[in-house]
Amino acid sequence: MPPVSCLMKPSSGMCNMRCDYCFYCDETEKREQASYGFMSEETLRNIIRRTLPRAEGAASYAFQGGEPTLRGLDFFRTAIRLEKQYNRNGVRIQNALQTNGTLIDEEWCRFLSENRFLVGVSIDGTQPVHDRFRHMRADGGPSWENAARATELMDRYGVDYNILTVVHAETAKHIGEIYRFYRERGWRWQQYIACLDPLGEEKGKDPWSLTPELYGEFLIVLFGMWYDDAKQGKQPYIRQFENWLGILLGYMPEACDQVGRCSVQYVCEADGSVYPCDFYMLDGYRLGNFNEDRMEDIDRRREETGFIRDSLILDEACRACPYHPLCRGGCRRNRDLFGEGFGRNYFCESYRMFFGECLPQLESLARNR
């Protein structure tokens, strides 16, 4: 058995924020049961005791939402205790937490630092851009200050964290000032995730929708600033660019949307139900439940459904594209038309714009590494 990658939703889709573009809100509304409440400690135990003994070398447990910190700190203390209890093979365990930061306080920071969690904090750029689409659920008010305060606390306690920014229409248009702002704040570890339109609906119709042209322009502008810093050895870590550099150097990328095929994941809802991917937590993709099923049964179901095999489907124009060795078709979610077959990646033109403009500089950086 290779390393195990498990993503859990301790609070299901529940959140103390209501972001206009939230892809998980869209997914839950398309299921027979939208929310599964809070994950019980018994379900947590069953997930860990069925996955950890099967891992070889390493196991990763990521906690996401909704907002996972709503489940409370004691739940996460229990997770650490169970990991120690069931780690009979002595594998390396990496814990991660993706949070909006609004509930992070000093007690949370002590725990995260002591247990070496890698934390992703969701921040969409400068305060005006962030607050455009990310609202507190209770009153619809702004959320940026709470998220920024969390990063200051984590700096104080030595918590490892990165900034996860959703690339929607507003972040794309303001990426220049956002990049400079992140530099001023000292946020050197950055991820940029393309915003997803609702499943099976017309693309580009919402105020936050990211068009292929706008995403292409975003990549070019961001890379230009990053490249200038890279020439001086002062660039932040930007996951997408680092993975493309790795590909040019002959390494396997760690970001699944840049591998060219879906990876084996165990994505667990609060009731223990397992899905193959966070973007496919829909009833038709359910693989089983860790409260009832063994990993072998879940793996067999994944194989029977052909989920990973289907992720290899590309149209001929995509395979013939000179940029395919780097792009590799992108994320399946942006190629899958949900029941209508697989087509070209929605952001195909974005990547063609980017590589057409920036590939020589990428190659130059790769030669000098």
C-alpha positions as CSV (number, residue, x, y, z in Angstrom):
1,M,0.0,0.0,0.0
2,P,1.5,3.4,-0.9
3,P,1.2,6.5,1.3
4,V,-2.4,7.3,2.3
5,S,-4.0,10.7,1.6
6,C,-7.2,11.3,3.6
7,L,-9.3,14.5,3.6
8,M,-12.0,14.9,6.3
9,K,-14.8,17.3,6.7
10,P,-15.4,17.4,10.5
11,S,-18.2,20.0,10.2
12,S,-19.6,18.7,6.9
13,G,-20.5,21.8,4.8
14,M,-21.3,23.9,7.9
15,C,-19.5,27.3,8.0
16,N,-19.6,30.5,9.9
17,M,-19.0,32.3,6.6
18,R,-21.0,32.4,3.4
19,C,-18.8,33.0,0.4
20,D,-20.7,33.8,-2.7
21,Y,-18.6,31.4,-4.9
22,C,-18.3,28.5,-2.4
23,F,-18.1,25.3,-4.6
24,Y,-18.9,23.1,-1.6
25,C,-22.2,24.9,-0.9
26,D,-23.1,24.2,-4.5
27,E,-22.2,20.5,-4.2
28,T,-24.1,19.9,-1.0
29,E,-27.2,21.5,-2.5
30,K,-27.1,18.9,-5.3
31,R,-27.1,15.9,-2.9
32,E,-30.0,14.1,-1.4
33,Q,-28.7,15.1,2.1
34,A,-26.9,18.5,2.2
35,S,-25.3,18.4,5.6
36,Y,-24.2,15.5,7.8
37,G,-23.6,17.6,10.9
38,F,-20.5,17.2,13.0
39,M,-18.3,14.1,12.7
40,S,-18.4,11.9,15.7
41,E,-15.3,10.7,17.5
42,E,-16.3,7.2,16.6
43,T,-16.3,8.0,12.9
44,L,-13.0,9.7,13.3
45,R,-11.6,6.6,15.0
46,N,-12.9,4.3,12.2
47,I,-11.3,6.5,9.5
48,I,-7.9,6.5,11.2
49,R,-7.9,2.9,12.3
50,R,-8.9,1.7,8.8
51,T,-6.4,3.9,6.9
52,L,-3.3,4.4,9.0
53,P,-2.3,0.7,9.4
54,R,-2.4,0.4,5.6
55,A,-0.1,3.3,4.9
56,E,3.5,2.7,3.9
57,G,6.1,5.4,4.5
58,A,3.7,8.3,5.1
59,A,0.1,9.3,5.8
60,S,-1.6,12.7,5.4
61,Y,-4.7,13.8,7.2
62,A,-6.2,17.1,6.0
63,F,-9.2,18.7,7.7
64,Q,-11.4,20.9,5.6
65,G,-14.9,22.2,5.4
66,G,-17.2,24.0,5.5
67,E,-15.1,25.3,8.4
68,P,-13.4,22.5,10.3
69,T,-12.6,24.5,13.4
70,L,-16.3,24.7,14.2
71,R,-15.9,21.1,15.4
72,G,-13.8,22.3,18.3
73,L,-10.2,21.8,19.5
74,D,-10.9,18.7,21.5
75,F,-11.9,16.8,18.3
76,F,-8.4,17.6,16.9
77,R,-6.7,16.6,20.1
78,T,-8.6,13.2,19.8
79,A,-7.3,12.9,16.2
80,I,-3.7,13.2,17.4
81,R,-4.3,10.7,20.1
82,L,-5.8,8.2,17.7
83,E,-3.0,8.7,15.2
84,K,-0.5,7.8,17.8
85,Q,-2.6,4.8,18.9
86,Y,-3.0,3.3,15.4
87,N,0.4,4.2,14.0
88,R,1.8,0.7,14.5
89,N,4.1,0.8,11.5
90,G,5.7,4.1,12.6
91,V,4.9,6.0,9.4
92,R,5.4,9.7,9.0
93,I,2.1,11.5,9.6
94,Q,1.4,15.0,8.2
95,N,-1.6,16.8,9.4
96,A,-3.1,19.8,7.6
97,L,-6.0,22.2,8.3
98,Q,-7.7,24.5,5.8
99,T,-9.5,27.3,7.6
100,N,-11.0,30.7,7.1
101,G,-9.1,31.8,10.2
102,T,-12.0,33.4,12.0
103,L,-12.0,31.1,15.0
104,I,-8.2,30.8,15.4
105,D,-7.0,32.0,18.8
106,E,-4.0,31.5,21.0
107,E,-5.1,28.1,22.2
108,W,-5.5,26.9,18.6
109,C,-2.1,28.3,17.7
110,R,-0.4,26.5,20.6
111,F,-2.0,23.2,19.5
112,L,-1.2,23.7,15.8
113,S,2.4,24.6,16.5
114,E,3.0,21.8,19.0
115,N,1.5,19.2,16.6
116,R,3.2,20.6,13.5
117,F,0.0,21.2,11.5
118,L,0.4,22.8,8.1
119,V,-2.4,25.4,7.9
120,G,-3.9,26.9,4.8
121,V,-5.6,30.3,5.5
122,S,-8.2,31.4,2.9
123,I,-7.5,35.0,2.0
124,D,-8.5,36.5,-1.3
125,G,-6.0,39.3,-1.6
126,T,-6.4,42.9,-0.2
127,Q,-9.2,43.7,2.1
128,P,-11.5,45.3,-0.5
129,V,-11.1,42.4,-2.9
130,H,-11.4,39.7,-0.2
131,D,-14.5,41.2,1.4
132,R,-16.3,41.5,-2.0
133,F,-17.4,37.8,-2.0
134,R,-16.3,36.4,1.5
135,H,-18.9,37.4,4.1
136,M,-19.7,36.4,7.7
137,R,-22.8,34.2,7.8
138,A,-24.4,35.9,10.8
139,D,-24.6,39.4,9.5
140,G,-23.1,39.4,6.0
141,G,-20.3,41.5,7.3
142,P,-16.6,41.6,6.2
143,S,-14.2,38.8,7.2
144,W,-10.7,40.0,6.1
145,E,-9.7,41.4,9.5
146,N,-10.4,38.2,11.3
147,A,-8.4,36.1,8.7
148,A,-5.5,38.6,8.8
149,R,-5.5,38.5,12.6
150,A,-5.2,34.7,12.5
151,T,-2.0,34.9,10.5
152,E,-0.5,37.4,13.0
153,L,-1.3,35.0,15.8
154,M,0.2,32.0,13.9
155,D,3.4,34.1,13.2
156,R,3.7,34.7,16.9
157,Y,3.4,31.0,17.7
158,G,5.5,29.7,14.9
159,V,2.7,27.9,13.0
160,D,3.5,26.8,9.5
161,Y,0.9,28.3,7.1
162,N,0.3,29.3,3.5
163,I,-2.2,31.7,2.0
164,L,-4.8,30.1,-0.3
165,T,-6.3,32.6,-2.7
166,V,-9.3,31.8,-4.9
167,V,-8.8,33.3,-8.3
168,H,-12.1,34.8,-9.2
169,A,-12.9,37.8,-11.4
170,E,-11.8,40.4,-8.8
171,T,-8.6,38.7,-7.6
172,A,-7.6,38.2,-11.2
173,K,-8.1,41.8,-12.1
174,H,-6.1,43.0,-9.0
175,I,-3.3,40.4,-8.9
176,G,-0.6,43.1,-9.3
177,E,-1.5,44.9,-6.1
178,I,-2.3,41.6,-4.3
179,Y,1.2,40.2,-5.1
180,R,2.8,43.3,-3.8
181,F,0.5,43.3,-0.7
182,Y,1.4,39.7,0.1
183,R,5.1,40.6,-0.2
184,E,4.6,43.4,2.3
185,R,2.8,41.1,4.7
186,G,5.6,38.5,4.4
187,W,3.3,35.8,3.1
188,R,5.8,33.8,1.2
189,W,3.9,30.6,0.8
190,Q,1.0,31.0,-1.7
191,Q,-1.6,28.9,-3.5
192,Y,-3.9,30.2,-6.2
193,I,-7.0,28.1,-7.0
194,A,-9.1,28.9,-10.0
195,C,-12.7,29.6,-9.0
196,L,-15.3,26.9,-10.0
197,D,-18.6,27.8,-11.5
198,P,-21.7,25.8,-10.2
199,L,-21.9,22.2,-11.5
200,G,-23.7,21.7,-14.7
201,E,-24.7,25.4,-15.1
202,E,-23.8,28.0,-17.6
203,K,-20.3,29.3,-17.1
204,G,-19.3,32.9,-16.7
205,K,-22.6,34.3,-15.6
206,D,-21.8,35.2,-12.0
207,P,-20.0,38.4,-10.8
208,W,-17.1,36.2,-9.5
209,S,-16.9,33.9,-12.6
210,L,-13.4,33.5,-14.0
211,T,-13.3,33.5,-17.7
212,P,-10.5,31.8,-19.7
213,E,-9.2,35.1,-21.0
214,L,-9.1,36.6,-17.6
215,Y,-7.4,33.6,-16.0
216,G,-4.8,33.6,-18.8
217,E,-4.0,37.3,-18.1
218,F,-3.9,36.6,-14.4
219,L,-1.2,33.8,-14.9
220,I,0.9,36.0,-17.1
221,V,0.9,39.0,-14.8
222,L,1.5,36.9,-11.7
223,F,4.3,35.0,-13.3
224,G,5.9,38.2,-14.6
225,M,6.3,39.6,-11.1
226,W,7.3,36.2,-9.6
227,Y,9.9,35.8,-12.4
228,D,11.4,39.2,-11.6
229,D,11.8,38.2,-8.0
230,A,13.1,34.7,-8.9
231,K,15.9,36.2,-10.9
232,Q,17.0,37.9,-7.6
233,G,16.3,34.7,-5.5
234,K,13.5,36.5,-3.6
235,Q,10.5,34.8,-5.0
236,P,7.7,33.4,-2.8
237,Y,6.7,29.8,-3.2
238,I,3.8,29.6,-5.6
239,R,2.7,26.0,-6.0
240,Q,1.6,26.1,-9.6
241,F,4.8,27.7,-10.9
242,E,7.0,25.4,-8.8
243,N,5.2,22.4,-10.1
244,W,5.7,23.4,-13.7
245,L,9.4,24.0,-13.0
246,G,9.6,20.5,-11.5
247,I,8.0,19.0,-14.7
248,L,10.6,20.7,-16.8
249,L,13.3,19.2,-14.6
250,G,11.8,15.8,-14.9
251,Y,10.1,15.5,-11.5
252,M,6.5,14.3,-10.8
253,P,4.3,17.2,-9.7
254,E,2.6,16.9,-6.4
255,A,-0.5,19.0,-7.4
256,C,-3.1,16.6,-8.7
257,D,-4.4,19.0,-11.4
258,Q,-0.8,19.1,-12.9
259,V,-0.2,15.3,-12.9
260,G,-2.5,14.5,-15.8
261,R,-4.6,12.0,-13.9
262,C,-6.6,11.9,-10.6
263,S,-4.8,10.4,-7.6
264,V,-6.1,7.9,-5.0
265,Q,-7.7,9.9,-2.3
266,Y,-10.1,9.2,0.6
267,V,-12.4,12.2,1.0
268,C,-14.6,11.7,4.0
269,E,-17.8,13.4,4.9
270,A,-18.8,13.9,8.5
271,D,-20.9,10.6,8.5
272,G,-17.9,8.6,7.3
273,S,-19.0,8.4,3.6
274,V,-16.0,8.3,1.2
275,Y,-15.7,10.0,-2.1
276,P,-12.8,10.0,-4.7
277,C,-12.3,13.7,-4.8
278,D,-13.4,16.9,-3.0
279,F,-14.9,18.2,-6.3
280,Y,-17.0,15.0,-6.6
281,M,-18.7,14.7,-3.2
282,L,-22.0,13.9,-4.9
283,D,-24.3,10.9,-4.3
284,G,-23.4,9.2,-7.5
285,Y,-19.7,9.1,-6.6
286,R,-20.0,7.7,-3.1
287,L,-17.5,4.8,-2.7
288,G,-18.6,3.5,0.7
289,N,-18.4,4.5,4.4
290,F,-15.5,3.9,6.8
291,N,-18.0,3.1,9.6
292,E,-19.1,0.0,7.6
293,D,-16.6,-0.7,4.8
294,R,-12.9,-1.8,4.7
295,M,-10.4,0.0,2.6
296,E,-10.3,-2.9,0.2
297,D,-14.0,-2.6,-0.5
298,I,-13.7,1.2,-1.0
299,D,-10.7,0.7,-3.4
300,R,-12.6,-1.9,-5.4
301,R,-15.5,0.4,-5.8
302,R,-13.2,3.2,-7.0
303,E,-11.8,0.7,-9.6
304,E,-15.3,-0.4,-10.7
305,T,-16.5,3.1,-11.2
306,G,-13.4,3.9,-13.4
307,F,-13.0,7.3,-11.7
308,I,-9.2,7.4,-12.1
309,R,-9.3,5.8,-15.5
310,D,-11.8,8.4,-16.7
311,S,-9.5,11.2,-15.7
312,L,-7.2,10.1,-18.5
313,I,-9.7,10.9,-21.2
314,L,-8.6,13.8,-23.3
315,D,-9.7,15.0,-26.8
316,E,-7.2,14.6,-29.6
317,A,-6.6,18.3,-30.0
318,C,-5.5,18.4,-26.3
319,R,-3.0,15.5,-26.8
320,A,-1.6,17.1,-29.9
321,C,-1.1,20.5,-28.3
322,P,2.6,21.4,-27.9
323,Y,1.9,22.5,-24.3
324,H,0.3,19.2,-23.3
325,P,3.5,17.8,-21.6
326,L,3.2,20.7,-19.1
327,C,-0.5,21.4,-19.0
328,R,-1.5,17.6,-19.1
329,G,-5.1,18.5,-19.6
330,G,-5.5,20.2,-16.2
331,C,-8.0,19.3,-13.5
332,R,-10.7,16.7,-14.5
333,R,-13.3,19.0,-12.9
334,N,-12.7,21.5,-15.7
335,R,-13.0,18.8,-18.4
336,D,-15.9,16.8,-17.1
337,L,-19.3,18.1,-18.3
338,F,-21.1,16.0,-15.8
339,G,-23.0,13.4,-17.8
340,E,-22.3,14.9,-21.2
341,G,-18.8,13.4,-21.6
342,F,-15.3,14.8,-21.4
343,G,-14.2,17.8,-23.4
344,R,-11.3,20.2,-23.5
345,N,-10.4,22.0,-20.3
346,Y,-12.4,25.1,-19.8
347,F,-9.2,27.0,-19.1
348,C,-7.4,25.6,-22.2
349,E,-7.0,29.0,-23.8
350,S,-5.7,30.3,-20.4
351,Y,-2.8,27.8,-20.5
352,R,-2.1,28.5,-24.2
353,M,-1.9,32.2,-23.4
354,F,0.4,31.6,-20.5
355,F,2.8,29.1,-22.0
356,G,2.9,31.1,-25.3
357,E,4.0,34.1,-23.3
358,C,6.0,32.7,-20.4
359,L,7.5,29.3,-21.4
360,P,10.9,30.7,-22.3
361,Q,11.3,32.3,-18.9
362,L,10.1,29.1,-17.2
363,E,12.7,27.1,-19.2
364,S,15.4,29.7,-18.3
365,L,14.6,29.2,-14.6
366,A,14.7,25.5,-14.9
367,R,18.1,25.6,-16.6
368,N,19.5,27.6,-13.7
369,R,18.2,25.4,-10.9
